[in-house]
Amino acid sequence: MRSLSFDAKKTFKGHFKPSTQAERDFYKALKRVAQVSGHIVDNHLDGVTISNQKAMQDALDRYSKQLEPWAKRQSRKMLETVQKSNKRAYTMKSKTMGKEITRAFLDPHNISAEALIARHLHEEQVRLIKSIPVEAGLRAQELARKAALTGLRATPDKGTINEIKKELGFTTEQAENRARLIARTETAKANATINQARAMSVGSRQYRWHNSGDGAVRESHRIYKGQRLQGKIFSWDNPPTLDDGMTGHPGEFPNCRCFAEPIFDEE
């Protein structure tokens, strides 16, 4: 197999990276869920206590259920953007190779397989979106219990209670952080899963691992068995186990910005 030279700048400009537009739009939508969830929690707070835990959790549960139709629309929108972005990458790849590989996407078998993958991703994303308000309530209850236990000490730790009160005030911010993690992780996972399915359907057996190339890359996604992970070749059917013990392809890990560049026999 002839190996093409790796042009980092060219690869990082588009190609097989997760769609930043999809992630940005998905986070913007999920952020609204986080803000409403935080507002519901705030309405039931009285200092470091929750005035009515059941009423608060009931309100959050109702909101979670009401989200389902909206969550389905947001998930579909994100998946469609990822699929279009990934298809553009294959179009560019086929031009580089001088071979039409995107035509294979029209094969009925490939369309059916991709639809199944998209449906599984869609169902998981809807579940995660609906979990944002529920988790915000559970976290607030845990902090309130911690405050109650701290306050019952013979010599109450005022510093600890103040910290808990501060944390409770950050309910919206914490929910937004959760929304950001979901948006980044799910966009990357969707890109990784769709990319792998398409690559294997048109004959790719291997890929090159690429990270985002900046200072925020985690150590285990930068170094692999004492060597530079960037540009390293792996098989689709044998995901690597990284130095941190986690196994998977690029983009399949929480908060991961890595991506796979498919390799074809013609290269």
Secondary structure, 3 states (H helix, E strand, C coil): CCCCCCCHHHHHCCCCCCCHHHHHHHHHHHHHHHHHHHHHHHCCEECCEECCHHHHHHHHHHHHHHCHHHHHHHHHHHHHHHHHHHHHHHHHHHHHHCCCCHHHHHCHHHHHHHHHHHHHHHHHHHHHHHHHHHHHHHHHHHHHHHHHHHHCCCCCCHHHHHHHHHHHHCHHHHHHHHHHHHHHHHHHHHHHHHHHHHHHHCCCCEEEEECCCCCCCCHHHCEECCEECCCCEEECCECCECCCCCECCCCCCCCCCCEEEEECCCC
